[in-house]
């Protein structure tokens, strides 16, 4: 039996979420630092589209390309406002992003858990 790439993509997405959470926490920590510019990570879909993973071909009719990801690449974030000190961190915007990350972690975990349960059920029969 070959490797299951769903787990690799889910693991890559978890790493990406961890990096994004780190960038957001850095933004929040520097919310009062003069001249600090808010940062964020490149969107996950752009990263996954740029990477290719080998797919095991068991039939000539199978598709031979796929995608994988290594989360990377910081980018400057467009903030809602820039204050007089030159700081571009909006705490409201960062909290919304933190909520998005929490939701994405939960969704990723639920998908992997469901797939694992389905995988284990198929192995019992």
Secondary structure, DSSP 8 states (H G I E B T S, - for coil): ----HHHHHHHHHHHHHHHHHHHHHHHHHTTTSTT---EEE--HHHHHHH-------SSTTS-----------EEE---S---TTS----HHHHHHHHHHHHHHHHHHHHHHHHHHHHHHHHHH-
